[in-house]
């Protein structure tokens, strides 16, 4: 599996749009202020493993689906 922080940020953004949540709401899910979510979405700070687990639980996907490149990942659960 090929991983890229840029791909993760794109997948998180897509998941946020599909679930209609804001950065502030994602911050609540992750226990972080909106400013920290913004920094992560801008690539200034990397998402942590615990962030990844919490997001995959919320978005009803696997951590691998958020991390991996490829077009066939997002399942109907998203």
C-alpha positions as semicolon CSV with decimal commas, in nm:
position;residue;x (nm);y (nm);z (nm)
1;X;0,000;0,000;0,000
2;X;0,145;0,335;-0,100
3;X;0,087;0,613;0,155
4;X;0,098;0,986;0,104
5;X;0,002;1,259;0,351
6;X;-0,140;1,454;0,057
7;X;-0,364;1,160;-0,034
8;X;-0,477;1,131;0,328
9;X;-0,571;1,499;0,338
10;X;-0,763;1,460;0,009
11;X;-0,947;1,152;0,142
12;X;-1,033;1,325;0,468
13;X;-1,162;1,628;0,277
14;X;-1,373;1,407;0,052
15;X;-1,510;1,220;0,354
16;X;-1,592;1,547;0,527
17;X;-1,786;1,665;0,222
18;X;-1,973;1,334;0,193
19;X;-2,065;1,342;0,560
20;X;-2,130;1,717;0,551
21;X;-1,911;1,800;0,847
22;X;-1,698;2,108;0,906
23;X;-1,343;2,133;1,032
24;X;-1,484;2,238;1,368
25;X;-1,700;1,925;1,380
26;X;-1,405;1,705;1,282
27;X;-1,212;1,876;1,561
28;X;-1,482;1,773;1,808
29;X;-1,456;1,413;1,685
30;X;-1,078;1,417;1,726
31;X;-1,072;1,627;2,043
32;X;-0,882;1,906;1,870
33;X;-0,954;2,274;1,808
34;X;-1,055;2,376;1,456
35;X;-0,719;2,550;1,411
36;X;-0,541;2,216;1,452
37;X;-0,768;2,057;1,192
38;X;-0,693;2,344;0,957
39;X;-0,319;2,294;1,009
40;X;-0,358;1,924;0,927
41;X;-0,569;1,993;0,618
42;X;-0,307;2,241;0,495
43;X;-0,032;1,983;0,545
44;X;0,144;2,185;0,814
45;X;0,088;1,912;1,076
46;X;0,045;1,540;1,008
47;X;-0,254;1,344;1,130
48;X;-0,166;1,106;1,414
49;X;-0,247;0,736;1,426
50;X;-0,518;0,807;1,684
51;X;-0,663;1,074;1,449
52;X;-0,669;0,818;1,169
53;X;-0,847;0,558;1,384
54;X;-1,107;0,808;1,507
55;X;-1,173;0,936;1,153
56;X;-1,206;0,587;1,006
57;X;-1,453;0,496;1,282
58;X;-1,656;0,811;1,219
59;X;-1,647;0,780;0,839
60;X;-1,729;0,407;0,852
61;X;-1,421;0,296;0,662
62;X;-1,089;0,133;0,734
63;X;-0,774;0,330;0,808
64;X;-0,632;0,179;0,489
65;X;-0,907;0,337;0,285
66;X;-0,802;0,678;0,412
67;X;-0,432;0,609;0,361
68;X;-0,400;0,421;0,033
69;X;-0,388;0,560;-0,314
70;X;-0,616;0,413;-0,578
71;X;-0,960;0,483;-0,715
72;X;-1,138;0,172;-0,591
73;X;-1,130;0,245;-0,221
74;X;-1,429;0,442;-0,098
75;X;-1,707;0,194;-0,047
76;X;-2,079;0,261;-0,023
77;X;-2,035;0,313;0,353
78;X;-1,894;0,657;0,289
